[in-house]
Amino acid sequence: MRVELDLGAVRAFLAVAELRHFGAAADRLGLSQQAVSKRVAKLEDELGAALLLRMSSGAELTEDGTEFLPHARSVLAAADQAVGSLRDRRRALRVDVLGTRFAATELLHDFHVAVGGGEIDIIKSNGLRSAVPALLEGTIDAAYARVRGTVDPRIAFIPVHAETLHVIAGDTHRFAGRKTLDASELEGVTAWMPGNEQGSEWSDFYTDLAERFGLRIETRGPNFGFDYLLEQLPSADGQISFIGEGTRMPWRPDIVRIPVVRPAPAYPWYLLWRRDTRHPLLTALVAHSRAQFQRPGDEIWLPAPDEVLMKSGSDAG
């Protein structure tokens, strides 16, 4: 005879089986002890078997109850997974970005416009070091970051943008008035970048940049933020700093912004996600990112590992 299991009754049985007490099970489920007892009795009646021995000190599994217990767990796990999958499809897509003023946020905005909307939660973090654990834990669905080293095989990633760099400097700097700046002219220059955290993927990028073009990166002083950097830069004794071409910067009359060319150094952005994530907006974001990615040409400089992935058009996803 076919039995239609009541999931509420199965959940009540499982709670009593694990806690060995109807009262404790009732507290866990937020029900009265009488309601839990009725649900378990209904389940036993439907199965035609006694699952629990009621005793003054609590409850114990019968032989049939012991046999049914792992199946009860499987039934509830499958049910919870089914409900969770639908809930996940309806919630906002959670996307990690390094900061809302950076190019990655513009990429996400372009996607949002292209698909005509969709709920997106933007989460700010400190880059790859926090994004990877968050992806694995399922607290975010995707992240924009620079990939370096070996990535957990559960995570897929694709190149999405090579963001060329601009020099920013005070309006009395010797570079002021220039429309572009050849990369070779960076030799011997000091770039002040207090936001370059040791061990971060962007700090590693600028270390490679400094080695390639013969400049010095200075990280002195606390990182009081981008606005503070802009305030201090005009009096920074001939020093410069860098920002990406897509970075939004408030206009200041005492700051100049100059694209670097021949070659143009570019910061590499990747989109990362966990391979088993099934959010419909994530599928659309990955497809959009693949379609929009423009492989950088020979006029672009990238660190060696990024050059392999970006200039070859490799797809690690």
C-alpha positions in Angstrom: 0.0 0.0 0.0 1.3 3.4 -0.9 1.9 5.8 2.0 1.9 9.6 1.7 4.3 10.8 4.3 3.5 13.9 6.2 6.8 15.9 6.3 5.7 17.6 9.5 5.2 14.2 11.2 8.5 13.0 9.9 10.2 16.1 11.2 8.6 15.6 14.6 9.8 11.9 14.7 13.3 13.0 13.8 13.4 15.6 16.5 12.3 13.1 19.2 14.7 10.4 17.9 17.6 12.8 18.1 16.7 14.4 21.5 15.2 11.3 23.1 12.5 13.5 24.7 9.1 14.8 23.4 9.4 18.0 25.5 12.8 18.8 24.0 11.6 18.1 20.5 8.6 20.4 21.1 11.0 23.2 22.1 13.1 22.7 19.0 10.1 22.7 16.7 8.2 25.5 18.4 5.2 23.3 19.0 3.4 22.0 22.1 4.4 18.6 23.4 0.9 17.3 22.7 1.2 18.4 19.0 4.6 16.6 18.6 3.1 13.4 20.2 0.1 13.6 17.8 2.3 14.0 14.8 4.5 11.0 15.7 1.4 8.9 16.4 0.0 9.8 13.0 3.2 8.8 11.3 3.3 5.5 13.2 -0.3 4.8 12.2 0.4 5.6 8.5 3.5 3.2 8.6 1.7 0.6 10.6 4.7 0.4 13.0 5.7 1.7 16.4 8.8 3.9 16.0 9.3 5.1 19.6 9.0 3.7 23.0 7.4 6.2 25.4 8.9 6.2 28.8 8.6 8.4 31.9 12.3 9.4 31.4 11.8 10.2 27.6 11.7 8.1 24.5 13.8 5.4 22.8 13.8 4.1 19.2 12.2 0.8 18.5 13.8 -1.6 16.1 11.5 -0.3 13.4 12.3 3.3 14.4 16.0 2.6 14.1 15.4 1.2 10.6 13.3 4.2 9.6 15.6 6.9 11.0 18.2 7.2 8.2 15.3 7.2 5.6 13.6 10.0 7.6 16.7 12.1 7.5 17.1 11.5 3.7 13.4 12.4 3.1 13.7 15.7 5.0 17.1 16.6 3.5 15.6 16.1 0.0 12.6 18.2 0.9 14.7 21.0 2.4 17.0 21.0 -0.6 14.1 21.2 -3.0 12.6 24.1 -1.1 16.0 25.8 -0.8 16.7 25.5 -4.5 13.5 27.4 -5.4 14.2 30.0 -2.6 17.7 30.5 -4.0 16.3 31.1 -7.5 14.0 33.9 -6.2 16.5 35.7 -3.9 18.8 38.5 -5.0 22.1 37.5 -6.7 24.9 38.3 -4.2 28.0 39.7 -5.9 31.2 40.6 -4.1 33.2 43.6 -5.4 36.4 45.2 -4.0 34.8 48.7 -3.9 31.8 50.4 -5.5 34.0 53.1 -7.2 36.0 50.5 -9.2 35.5 49.1 -12.7 34.0 45.8 -11.5 30.9 47.7 -10.3 30.5 49.3 -13.7 30.7 45.8 -15.3 27.9 44.7 -13.0 25.9 47.8 -13.8 26.2 47.2 -17.5 25.0 43.6 -17.0 22.0 44.8 -15.0 21.0 47.2 -17.7 21.5 44.6 -20.4 19.2 42.0 -18.8 16.6 44.6 -17.9 16.9 44.5 -14.2 17.0 41.7 -11.6 17.7 41.8 -7.9 21.4 42.1 -7.1 23.0 42.6 -3.7 26.4 44.3 -3.9 28.8 43.2 -1.2 32.1 45.0 -0.5 35.1 43.0 0.7 38.9 42.9 0.7 39.3 41.0 -2.5 40.2 37.4 -3.3 41.1 36.5 0.3 37.6 36.9 1.5 35.7 36.2 -1.7 36.9 32.6 -2.1 35.8 31.5 1.4 32.5 33.3 1.0 31.9 31.5 -2.3 32.7 28.2 -0.8 30.4 28.9 2.2 27.6 30.0 -0.1 27.3 33.5 1.4 27.9 35.1 -2.0 27.2 33.8 -5.5 29.9 35.6 -7.5 32.9 37.8 -7.1 35.0 40.2 -9.1 38.7 40.0 -8.2 42.1 39.4 -9.6 42.9 35.7 -9.6 46.4 34.6 -8.5 47.9 31.2 -7.7 45.9 28.0 -7.5 42.1 28.3 -7.1 40.0 25.7 -5.3 38.6 23.4 -8.0 35.1 24.0 -6.8 35.4 27.5 -8.1 35.2 28.5 -11.7 36.5 31.8 -13.1 36.8 33.7 -16.4 38.6 36.9 -17.4 36.2 39.8 -17.8 38.2 43.0 -18.2 41.8 44.4 -18.5 41.5 47.8 -16.9 44.2 50.2 -18.1 45.9 52.4 -15.6 46.0 56.2 -15.2 48.5 58.2 -13.2 47.1 60.7 -10.8 49.3 63.5 -9.5 49.2 67.1 -8.2 48.7 69.9 -10.7 52.3 71.1 -10.1 53.9 67.7 -10.9 56.2 67.6 -13.9 53.7 65.2 -15.6 50.9 67.8 -15.3 49.7 69.0 -18.7 50.5 65.7 -20.4 47.7 64.0 -22.3 49.3 60.6 -22.1 52.4 59.2 -20.4 54.7 56.5 -21.9 55.2 53.6 -19.5 59.0 54.0 -19.9 58.7 57.5 -18.2 57.7 55.8 -15.0 61.2 54.7 -14.3 62.6 56.2 -11.1 59.2 57.6 -10.1 57.7 56.9 -6.6 54.0 55.9 -6.5 52.3 56.5 -3.1 49.7 53.7 -2.6 48.8 53.3 1.1 45.9 51.0 0.2 48.3 48.3 -1.0 47.7 45.7 1.7 50.6 43.2 2.0 49.6 39.9 0.6 46.7 41.3 -1.4 46.3 40.5 -5.1 46.5 44.2 -6.1 49.6 44.7 -4.0 51.2 41.8 -5.9 50.1 43.4 -9.2 51.8 46.7 -8.4 55.0 44.9 -7.3 55.2 43.3 -10.7 54.5 46.7 -12.3 57.3 48.3 -10.3 59.7 45.6 -11.3 58.8 45.8 -15.0 58.9 49.6 -15.4 61.5 50.6 -12.8 59.4 52.6 -10.4 59.0 52.4 -6.6 55.8 51.7 -4.7 55.5 53.6 -1.3 52.9 52.4 1.1 53.8 54.6 4.1 51.2 55.8 6.6 47.8 54.5 7.5 45.2 54.0 4.7 42.7 56.7 5.4 40.9 56.1 2.2 40.9 57.4 -1.4 39.6 60.9 -0.6 42.4 61.4 1.9 44.9 60.2 -0.7 43.6 62.8 -3.2 43.9 65.6 -0.5 47.5 64.7 0.3 48.8 63.9 -3.2 49.4 67.5 -4.4 51.9 68.0 -1.5 53.4 64.6 -1.8 56.9 65.8 -2.9 56.7 64.8 -6.6 55.0 61.5 -6.0 52.2 60.0 -8.1 49.6 57.3 -7.6 47.6 55.0 -9.8 43.9 54.4 -10.5 42.1 52.3 -13.1 40.6 54.0 -16.1 37.1 52.9 -14.9 37.6 54.2 -11.3 35.2 57.0 -10.4 37.1 59.9 -8.9 35.7 63.2 -7.6 36.9 66.2 -9.6 39.6 68.2 -8.0 41.3 71.3 -9.6 44.6 70.3 -8.0 44.7 66.8 -9.3 45.6 65.6 -12.9 44.7 62.3 -14.4 46.9 60.9 -17.2 46.5 57.6 -19.1 49.6 55.4 -19.3 50.4 54.1 -22.8 53.0 52.3 -24.9 52.4 49.8 -23.4 49.4 50.5 -21.3 49.6 48.6 -18.0 46.2 47.0 -17.2 44.8 45.5 -14.0 43.1 42.1 -14.7 39.6 41.5 -13.4 38.0 38.0 -13.3 34.6 36.8 -12.4 34.5 33.9 -10.0 31.7 31.6 -8.9 31.1 28.3 -7.3 30.5 25.6 -10.0 27.4 24.2 -8.3 25.6 27.5 -7.9 22.3 27.5 -9.9 21.0 31.0 -9.5 19.4 32.0 -12.9 20.9 35.5 -12.8 24.4 34.0 -12.3 24.0 32.0 -15.4 23.1 35.1 -17.3 26.0 37.1 -15.7 28.5 34.5 -16.8 27.1 34.4 -20.4 27.1 38.2 -20.6 30.6 38.5 -19.2 31.9 36.0 -21.7 30.2 37.8 -24.6 31.5 41.2 -23.6 35.1 40.3 -22.8 37.6 42.0 -25.2 40.9 40.2 -25.3 43.7 42.7 -24.8 46.1 43.3 -27.6 49.9 43.7 -27.7 49.6 47.4 -26.6 48.6 46.2 -23.2 51.0 45.0 -20.4 49.8 42.4 -17.9 51.8 40.3 -15.4 52.8 37.0 -16.9 50.1 34.8 -15.4 47.4 37.2 -16.4 48.8 37.6 -19.8 48.4 33.9 -20.5 44.8 33.8 -19.4 43.6 37.2 -20.9 45.5 37.4 -24.1 44.9 33.8 -25.1 41.2 34.2 -24.4 41.4 31.2 -22.0 38.2 30.3 -20.2 38.9 28.8 -16.8 35.1 28.3 -16.2 
